[in-house]
Amino acid sequence: MKYSIITFFLLFSISLFSQNEENNEDSVAVFYQCPAEFIGGYKAMIEYISSNLDNSIIDYEKLKHDKAYITFYVEKDGSVTDQNIVNKDRESVLLKDEVPFPNMPKWKAACDENGDPLRELVRIPLNVVKK
């Protein structure tokens, strides 16, 4: 009995130490020390969005409410990827496969407690006036 208990604990401890920590480069940060930031601040971001958003790419039939969200990822290098405009139900309201802001400047990336850059999902509320 004593040997079976020892054997059980040895096998269990081997399985614990044999697990590898995976470093997934595509993972998105949920907890971060400093959030991603538009160069120039919040006011500059709002000015950029309002002056560069082309309303003709929005499918107003899919918009159930006057509220939509601009979503995108800020990558570790500050570039912006996977841009979309979604409704409250997280369905895309873009016509075809349009990119809302093809020339969006780089952002300051989010960082962890060590100052290392992280990938972050950004979601900006957008009030839409239907035509």
C-alpha positions as CSV (number, residue, x, y, z in Angstrom):
1,M,0.0,0.0,0.0
2,K,2.8,2.4,0.9
3,Y,4.5,1.8,-2.5
4,S,1.3,2.4,-4.4
5,I,0.8,5.7,-2.8
6,I,4.4,6.7,-3.4
7,T,4.1,5.6,-7.0
8,F,0.9,7.6,-7.5
9,F,2.5,10.8,-6.2
10,L,5.6,10.3,-8.3
11,L,3.5,9.8,-11.5
12,F,1.4,12.8,-10.6
13,S,4.4,15.0,-10.0
14,I,6.0,14.0,-13.3
15,S,2.9,15.0,-15.2
16,L,2.9,18.4,-13.5
17,F,6.5,19.1,-14.4
18,S,6.2,17.8,-18.0
19,Q,3.7,20.6,-18.9
20,N,5.2,23.3,-21.1
21,E,4.3,26.9,-21.1
22,E,3.2,28.0,-24.5
23,N,4.1,31.5,-25.8
24,N,1.4,32.4,-28.3
25,E,2.4,35.4,-30.3
26,D,-1.2,36.0,-31.4
27,S,-2.7,36.2,-28.0
28,V,-4.6,39.3,-27.0
29,A,-3.9,41.0,-23.7
30,V,-6.8,41.2,-21.3
31,F,-4.9,42.6,-18.3
32,Y,-2.2,45.2,-19.0
33,Q,-0.3,47.9,-17.2
34,C,-0.8,50.6,-19.8
35,P,-3.5,50.6,-22.5
36,A,-2.8,51.2,-26.2
37,E,-2.9,54.9,-26.9
38,F,-3.4,57.0,-30.1
39,I,-0.4,59.2,-30.7
40,G,-1.7,62.7,-29.8
41,G,-4.3,61.5,-27.3
42,Y,-8.0,60.9,-27.2
43,K,-9.0,64.3,-28.8
44,A,-6.7,63.6,-31.7
45,M,-8.2,60.1,-32.2
46,I,-11.7,61.5,-32.2
47,E,-10.7,64.2,-34.8
48,Y,-9.0,61.5,-36.9
49,I,-12.1,59.2,-36.9
50,S,-14.6,62.0,-37.6
51,S,-12.6,63.4,-40.5
52,N,-11.6,60.1,-42.1
53,L,-14.7,57.9,-41.6
54,D,-16.5,57.3,-45.0
55,N,-20.2,56.8,-44.2
56,S,-20.8,55.2,-47.6
57,I,-19.1,52.0,-46.4
58,I,-21.7,51.5,-43.6
59,D,-24.7,49.2,-44.4
60,Y,-27.5,51.1,-42.5
61,E,-29.9,48.2,-43.0
62,K,-27.8,46.1,-40.5
63,L,-27.7,48.9,-37.9
64,K,-30.5,48.1,-35.5
65,H,-29.7,51.0,-33.2
66,D,-27.9,54.3,-33.6
67,K,-24.9,52.8,-31.8
68,A,-22.0,51.0,-33.4
69,Y,-18.5,50.2,-32.4
70,I,-15.2,50.6,-34.3
71,T,-13.1,47.5,-33.4
72,F,-9.5,46.7,-34.2
73,Y,-6.3,45.3,-32.8
74,V,-3.3,47.3,-31.9
75,E,-0.3,45.0,-32.5
76,K,2.9,45.0,-30.5
77,D,4.6,47.2,-33.0
78,G,1.7,49.8,-32.8
79,S,0.2,48.9,-36.2
80,V,-3.6,48.6,-36.5
81,T,-5.1,45.4,-37.9
82,D,-8.5,43.7,-38.3
83,Q,-10.5,46.9,-38.5
84,N,-14.3,46.6,-38.4
85,I,-17.4,48.5,-37.6
86,V,-19.9,46.3,-35.7
87,N,-23.4,46.8,-34.3
88,K,-24.6,46.1,-30.8
89,D,-24.9,42.4,-31.6
90,R,-21.3,42.3,-32.9
91,E,-22.3,41.9,-36.5
92,S,-20.3,43.7,-39.1
93,V,-22.1,46.7,-40.6
94,L,-19.6,47.3,-43.4
95,L,-20.5,46.9,-47.0
96,K,-18.3,44.2,-48.6
97,D,-14.8,43.9,-47.1
98,E,-14.1,47.6,-46.7
99,V,-11.4,48.8,-44.3
100,P,-12.7,51.8,-42.4
101,F,-9.4,53.6,-41.9
102,P,-6.8,52.3,-44.4
103,N,-4.2,54.9,-43.4
104,M,-4.6,54.9,-39.7
105,P,-1.3,55.9,-38.0
106,K,0.5,53.7,-35.6
107,W,-0.5,53.7,-32.0
108,K,1.6,53.4,-28.8
109,A,1.1,49.7,-28.0
110,A,-0.2,48.4,-24.7
111,C,2.3,47.1,-22.2
112,D,2.6,44.7,-19.3
113,E,4.1,45.4,-15.8
114,N,7.6,44.9,-17.3
115,G,7.0,47.4,-20.0
116,D,6.9,44.7,-22.8
117,P,4.5,45.5,-25.6
118,L,1.2,43.6,-25.8
119,R,-1.5,43.1,-28.5
120,E,-4.8,44.7,-27.5
121,L,-8.3,44.7,-28.8
122,V,-9.7,48.3,-29.0
123,R,-13.4,49.0,-29.1
124,I,-14.5,52.6,-29.7
125,P,-18.2,53.6,-29.4
126,L,-19.6,55.4,-32.4
127,N,-22.9,57.2,-32.6
128,V,-24.4,56.8,-36.1
129,V,-27.0,59.1,-37.6
130,K,-29.0,57.1,-40.1
131,K,-29.6,58.8,-43.5
